[in-house]
Amino acid sequence: MPAELSSLVGRAAEVARVLALLATERLVTLTGPAGVGKTRIAVRAARELCGGQGGDIVWAGTSRLRPGRPAALADELGAGLDGRAALLVLDGCEQLGDLAGELVGELLARWPGVRILATSQRTLDVAGETRFAVGPLALPAAPEDPAAPRAVAEVALSAAVRLYTERARGADPRFELTEHNAGAVAALCRALDGIPGALELAAVRTRGHGPAEALRRLTADPLEFLVGGPGPAGGADALRLCRLAAPGERLLWERLSVFAGSFDEAAVAEVCGFGALGPRTAVQTLRRLAPALLAEPGYAGRYRLPLTVRAYAARRLARDPLGDGPTAVRRHHERCRVTAERAAQLWRSGAQLEARALALRELPELRLAMDPRSPAGAAGALEIAVSLWFLWSACGLVEEGRGHLERALALHPEPRPARALWLAAWLVASFGQAEAADPLLVEAWTTAVQEGEDTVLAYLAHVRGTVALWRDRPEEAGDEYLEALELLPAQPEYGPGRRALEAGLAMALAYTDPAAVAFGPGASDGSDPWARSWAGYAQALLQRREGRPALARTWLLRSLETQFALGDRLGQALSVELLAQLEADLGRYELAARLLGAVSGHRPASACPPRAERLLRLRLTPEDLHTAYTEGARTPLRELLPEL
């Protein structure tokens, strides 16, 4: 039996489950991608099964077997097994291709006292086979910024981080996991999918440069970073995986590399099912390859390529003389365009949680399609970005949306599309510095007039109204919102619906003409939950002004339920600021200050200071106000709102 190459960080439970299976089953197959730890688990399970005393166990690495008839291979492996109750460990069965299943069947039939523990990147498809999928190590949460300091305790519990740290320290005794490199280590472990073999290779390459540099090099060229080192899951494994595959499987490996994230059978049929590999064949091939892929956590039937395999397959696809690469990329972009539009339709229909879930699930692919340097160009990138307007504005991904729009607009020739200019202006003006949006607003208005885009003109008025509202000019805001509603079609094909614009008008009227919002436009309409949450905010404004704080609080909590569900950070900020004002009205000044602190990072930079802040500066000392505000900033918002 080979020496164990590594400690089994985080694998004790899996070893125990394999042992339990071997107690009742004659054939157990450990499946999973290269480097995920199948061999190590098999070694540990065999040792524990034999009490560490070198009991009746036979180890056979299939790499040393010469191709031949199953019967002849069985003769070679089974020599000396007669009458023994042995455990036969067959490591790397994928190297035998279709012969592996026939060989194992022959062994089980000839030697009834033998149990077999096999490792393979595909199932053996033998009667009585029990499959155990070996997954990657547990990963830390994704860091928002890998370069930002991060508490070591937040990442050190991850089995992937523990293995990386252990191996990095072995390569460089001076290495330590610190708050300054913890974010980069977490990002590196996630980029390598938690695959132990890849983590070990990366850790060895940490010697001479830190995790941040390793992450940069890995991102730039995974194969260049990982190839050539000892151990599994490097470029050599990717090469062997494709070499051992049948021609149709190699073709699918290559085409799958156009996916940035996970995919299911429908996506594979749509993107990869063409030419020599039709949709049905592509799906059947995917099912054969599935054990060598990474299962997407939380999504049954969705898979991802390991990083090194994707990088190697992408390189092969780019060099394909038959030209499959451009076709696969075009089909991938078209699928993303349709996905974005489908999500937008779900949003318009009121199924907004479903729209958000779809967009987030497909976001890795959508990001790839929004690259203006792709064959679809800046125009194709902007089309998808505009379809996803709700993800940027209503679901909290403001900075990402701005980034996609700004990159694509910078590469788009004149004239630039009015729709994209409006959305970029909205994200800048409504969520950032309003002055920075002025050039975009002017260009968008000029282009919309030239193109006859009344919908864009309506949305530009909506942006101007929103900025006026943030600057405490409700009368001006009301006029702009009225103009927006006059210009907006009854059923706009993109962007916010009428209910959202009506909610904006209701917020302005709550200050200037409360009687006009006695029942709150859209406040009870279920066709647009996001707009309903803003209409509820307008109702809360009205109820507070009319001296009904309990009713105002009820409206706000109802709005916050939707805003939390959608991830609407701006909505949460303004709703909580109004809650803070209600608390301050009741003399609960420290709680009000904590509430303001909790949402301080989510309010528009151009907005006037929260109204409650003025009262708090009068009622609390600067020290007490700072202490409460800082405490709120460190506290999850839901902890301050036990009702939710």
Disulfide bonds with the S-S distance in Angstrom:
none
